[in-house]
Amino acid sequence: VSTQSTGYRGEESRTHAIHLALTLHTHGLLNTTTSPHLPVLSENEEDPAPHRRLNLCRVVIGYTRKFACSSPTSALAYFYLLHGIQNEEGEDMFAVCIADLIQESKEYQTLLGSLDANGRKTKGAIDKFNVNHSLIISTVAEGVERRGCWEEAVTLYELAGNYEKVLEILVEELSRRFMAPDKAHEHVHKIAVEVESRAHHVTLRKQFLLLLDLYQFHRLYHGGKLEEALAVITKLQLIPLSQDAISHRITGFKSFSDELRRCIPDILIMVMSILNKMYRSASHHSAGSSFYGGQNKQAQEIRDQAKVVMRIAGMLPYSMPGDTHAQLSLLDAPMRF
């Protein structure tokens, strides 16, 4: 079936030819190609001459291209006729086409539905089709994730109920954007906080919550609330501030994931910066006191904590960026005397 073989000519006739092909396919009366990447018409050695096979996927995708973005629900109805046809990677062409459609139209909620604040799903256009919705949405999510669109992938995996993948992506993105410019940092944190209340009994939840706490530490630090920020780090037991905790923490560092290790150098620098500022404040307030050199007990305690941080930085069982030790030494120097 093609516009040539049926005698159809022009755009209107082409539309009739496509719908005739779809009708024949629905009734099992059309020979189609085994690969969606073949030409529109191709020969198959199993068929007698002069038979040709129609690449229905290419025909449907080409036909819907002109209205897919303006009317995605109409395009979805055409793509449904391709369900059961697989590409070379074993992916269902219905799911592949939906992924492409979503990428172009951005109509996630219209096509696939959405979740309310309580995690309840509202229906989308896909729900009227008799398919495995979770499987289709997961397949779409995988395609979106491969394109590097992490935010859309999180939305889709959550819609499919796959919270393992949701947290896997968010842990990676929280780690990568820990020291990112404010907008990128705040954006991923906002999404993570929204997901947190719905992602229970997930393997990565403990690590996910730890990163959320580190974002709180980051926010307090940059907000000038130094003592509160240091209290968060102390509570998390991530960076030791006393000599007797060093060996236990070093053992713990060995079990850290790559995502958490990525944050450690910046955390060390921020902790040392806090100690540096607290030390200068303590030294200033103790100036003229009876302590030798204007130092008081609080300043000495801070100096001892700084020594622990420097020692930990040199004992970590993995390498840190080259300038980390230099920055730590620069911050530590005023507290040595």
N, C-alpha and C positions, 0 to 999 in steps of 0.2 A: 504494500500500500504506500503510495506516495502521490504527490500532486501530479507527477508525470504519468505514473501508471494508471491513475484513475481518470485522467483527462482534465482534472481541475486546473484552473489557471487564476492568478490574481490572489490578493490577500483574503477576500471573502471565501473564495474556493479553497484556499489553503486551510482556512479554519474548518470548513466542512470535511476536508480530507483527514485532518487530525482527529476530529470527533468520530469519524467513521472508524479510524484505526483504534481509538480507545474503546469503542463499542465492540469491535471484533475481539480485541484483547480481553475485555471483560467476560466474553462468552467463550474464551479459549479457542478462538478461530484464527489467531494471528501468530505467525512465526516471528519471534523476536530474537535479537542477537543475545549471546551469552555474556557479552561485555558491554557496559555503557560507554566505553571509549572507542568503539568501532565506528566507522562511517554510518550515515543514516541508512544506507542500503548496502548490504554486504552478502557475499556468497558463503555458503557452508558446504563443506565437502560431503556431508551426509544427505544433502538435499539434491533432488534431480534438477538438471538444467531445464528451463532458465530461471528457477526459483531464486528469490532474494529474501533476506531477512531484514526486518525493520528494527532500527535502534530506537525503540520507543522512548527510552530515557532522554536521549538527545532531542527528540522531537518535542517532548513535553517541556523540557527545560527551556528550549528555544522559544516555544510558544508562550510560556508564562513570563518570560523575561520582561516583556513590555508592560505588564501590569502587576508584577509580583510585589513591588514596594508600595504601590498605591492601593492595592487590594490583596493583602497577604492571605486573607481567609479564602479567597477564590483560588489563589495559587495552591494553597494547602489541599483543597479538594482534588485538584489535578494530580498533585504529588502522591496522594493516597493511592491512586491507581497504579503506582509503581511499587507498592509494598510487596515484599516477597522476592523482588529482583535484587540480586546482590552484585556488588562490584568485585574487583580482584582481591580486595582486602577482606571480603566476607561481610561488608557492611550493607545493611538494608538501604536501598536507594531512597526509600521514603524518609528515613532518618537523615541521610546525607543531604537530601534536598531541603529538609526542614532546617538543618544547621546553616546551610547557605542562605536560606530565606531569612532566618533570624539575624544572621550577620549583616545582611543588607537592609532589612526593614527595621530592626531593633524592636520589633513588636513581640517581646517575650510574653507579657501578660495576656495579650489578645490571643496569641496562638497556643500557649502552653498552660496558662493559668498563673496564679500567684499564691503567696502565703500571706495570711494576715498576721498581726502581732502575736497571736496565740498559736501560730503554726498551722492553722486550718487552711486547707487548700480551696481556692475558688477555681471553678472550671474555666478552661480555655477552649478554643476552637477544636483542638485535637481530641477532646473528650467525646466528641460525637462519633468518632471512628472506632471500630472494633479492633484495637491493637493493644499491645502491652505498653501502656503509657509510660511507666517508670523506665522500661528498657529503652524506649524511643528517646525520652528526655535525657537519659544517661548517655546515650550515643551522641546526641546533639551536644551535650556538655563536653564530652571527650574531644569532639571536633573543635569546639570553641576554645577549649584549654590548649589544644595543640597550636592554635593561632596566637596564643599568648594573651588572650583576653580573660585574665584571671577573675575579674569582678563578675562578668557574665557567667563564667563557669561556676562560681560559688552560688549564684542565684539558681542556676539550673540543677546543680547537684543537690541543693537543698530541696528544690521542688521535687526531685526524684527520691528524696528521703535518704540520700547517701551522705550522711554526716561525717563519715570517715574521710571522704574526699574533700568535703567542705573544710574541715579542720586542717587537713594536709596542705591545702592551698593557702589557707589563712596563716598557718604557722610560718610557711615560707615567706609570704608577703609581709607579715609583721616583722620578721627578722630582717628582710632586705630593706625595709623602710624605717627601721628603728631610728636612724640618724638622718632621714631624708628631710627635705624642706618641709615647712609646717603643713602645707596643704596636703601633700602626699601622705605625710605621717598621720595627720588627723583623719584623713579619709579612710584609710585602711583600719584605723582604730575604731571609727564609728561603725563600720560594717561588722567588725569582729564583736563589738559589744552587743549589737543587735542579734547576732547569731548565738551568742553565749547562752542566753536563756532557753534556747531550743535544742542545743547540742549536748544531750546527756548520754552517759554510758558509752562514750567514745574513747578509743584507745589513746588518742592524742590529747585528751581533754586536760590532763595535768600540765603538759608542756604548753598548751594553748593558754591556760590560766596564768602560768608563770610569765609568759610574754605580755599578757595584759597588765600584770602587776608591774613589769618593767616599764611599760608605757606610762603607768601612773608615776613611777619614779622619775622618768624623763620629764613629765609634765611639771612635777613639783620642783625639780632641779632648775628648769628653765623659767619657772615662775618665781624663783628666788627663795623658795621655802626649803632651805638647805637642811635644817634639822629634821623636818618631816620626810624629806627625800632619803636621808641617811637612815631614818627609822624603818622605811620600807625595805631597804637593802638588808638591814640587820634582821628584820623579820623573815625575809626570804632565805636567809642563811646562804646567800650566794657568794658574797665576797667576805672572807673572815676579817675581823678587825682586832682579834686577839691572838696571841702566840699559840695558845693551847688549842685553837680551832683549825690551825693550818693543815695538819696532816689529814684530818677528816675531810676537809674541803678539797684538798688536792686529789684524794681518792674519788670524791664526787665529780670533779671536773672530767675525769676519764670517761664517765658515762654520759656526758652531755652530748646532745645531738649537734649536728653541724649548724643547724639554724640557731641554736642557743650559743654555740661557740662564736658565731659570727658577731654577736653582740658584746661579748666579754671585753674586748679591748676598749670600746667606747665607755662601757660601764666603769672599768678601772680608772679611766681618765676623769670621768665625772665624779667618782668617789674621791679621787685624789684632789680634784679641784674644790670639792666641798670641804675637805679637811684643810686645804690651804687657806681658804677664806675664813673658816672657823678659827684656825690657828692665828691668823693675823688679827682677827677681832679679839681673841682672848689675850694676845700679847699687848694689843693697844690698851685694853681695859686694865691690864696689870702693870702698865708702865708707872714707875715711881713707887711700886709696892716694895715690900721688904724682901721679896724673892730676888736672888742673885740674877742679874741680867734681865730683870723685869719679867721673868717667866713665873707663872703660877702653876698650880696643880692641873688645871684644865688644859693649859697649853701643853704640858708634859704628856698628858693622856693622848692628846691629838697627835703629838709627835710619835708616840708609840704605835698608834693606829696606822700612821703613814708608813712606818717601818714595815709593818705587817703587809700592807698593800704592795710595797716595793718587793718584798720577799716573795709574795705570791706571784707577782708578775714574772719573776725570774724562774719560778718553779713550774709554771703551767706546762702540761704534757703536750703542747702543740704550739706552733709558731704564731706570732702576731705580726701585724703590719710593722714595717721597719721603723716608723716614726713614733710608735706607741711608747717604747722605752724612753725615747728622748723627751717626749712630752711629760711622762711621769717623773723623770729626773728633774725637769725644769720646775715642776710644781712642788717637788719634794725638797729642792735645794734650800728655800727659805726656812724650812723647819728643822734643818740639821744643826743649827747653832743657836 
